[in-house]
Amino acid sequence: MTLLAQMTTLARQAKTASRALASLTTDEKNRALRAMADALERDADGLKAANAQDMAVGAQLGLSAAMLDRLKLDDKRISGMARGLREVAALPDPVGRILDQRTRPNGLRLQKVSVPIGVVVIIYESRPNVTADAASLCFKSGNATILRGGKEALHSNQLIAQTMVAAGRMALGGRFPDHAIQVVPTPDREAIPALLSLTQYVDLCMPRGGEGLIRAVAECSKVPVIKHYKGVCHVFVDRDADPAMAEAIVLNAKCQRPAVCNAMETLLVDQPVAAAFLPRIAARLGERHVQLRVDETAAAILSAGEKPKAEIRPAAEQDWFTEYNDYILNVRVVDGVEAAIAHINHYGSAHSDSIVTRDEARARQFLAEVDSAAVYWNASTRFTDGGEFGMGAEIGISTDKIGARGPMGLEELTSYKWLGFGTGQVRT
């Protein structure tokens, strides 16, 4: 069987499953999701064993410590996957909501009703928890999903999907649609353009990963793609920031999990507080082994006093556009909130940005004028996440402006159709 024929079979099966999924009741979907969550926790040892194989492959591939952390499954993360499935089960069903209704002068009654999208392809790297998150959200919203993870997470992804499918079948018997959740069975890169050429079966693609992956998918796909190319996120420490709060937010935004898309890549510090704040935060970042790439003003401040523990390098122009996914941070001193906004709107990726300040007027200006999917006042950029937004989990984060934007949960995985209820009306 050729690769195209193999992908066609996969996609055709998903389309058939999507129609069966649309007929499941809310109770049936929730019952299956809870069974899947129980099964993941029950098979934690098996999942960790499969993940150990992937971790060995990742080390052989030369993945960084931060990327290996993304790949790792432990008891806490397995419990987190299960908790995410239960949270999705507890959320309202997004299908069948009446979004709008009206009655025309001729008596024709119209309803705008939410419906599943159909077949959703998810392409992602590392982070095997994406398998559970994506599959559960698609299942609850009535969509069949085809999952294509990276070769470094092959064993983990396959076992997670197999565990979920087996649990769903046990919970629903013959009502569980065959092929509702599928994993692309080959690591061949050519499978992606082949799959994404099948516009008669595939309705949407969502790539999750580095900029290179997302651009490659967007360029080859013939089906719609929801994307964010990279997460170049900023924290701006305003002249009226609380220093302790600013320090805590900066450390969290950069260091909690530096390899994720909502981690901070550039710190902007207001000129009036730079001399006091920069040495203090550089010392704390140095303790976490963060390399700083700084502009001339920041370099002068940091070289004037006691040498900080952090490694310091001059920032190049390209650095301001760069998503490092690592313990590297750009630092620039700016003169006021307007300069910070201008920097973010030029160099940022419209993902997540934050201002730390006690001045409400400047905060409101920042919130209004920064053109990003998520903008924060006195909070870490790390909150841009479906779970943190109360969505249970997320299918991805969109920086597009048409359609979904920001974390995508259940509601973002539906489309709509119009229903017309007449009494014999004809158009004249």
Beta strands, then each sheet from edge to edge (+ up, - down):
strand 1: 98-103
strand 2: 109-116
strand 3: 119-124
strand 4: 144-148
strand 5: 181-183
strand 6: 204-208
strand 7: 233-237
strand 8: 264-270
strand 9: 291-294
strand 10: 312-314
strand 11: 328-334
strand 12: 352-356
strand 13: 374-377
strand 14: 396-398
strand 15: 406-408
strand 16: 414-421
sheet 1: 1+ 2- 16+
sheet 2: 5+ 4+ 3+ 6+
sheet 3: 10+ 9+ 11+ 8+ 7+ 12+ 13+
sheet 4: 14+ 15-
end
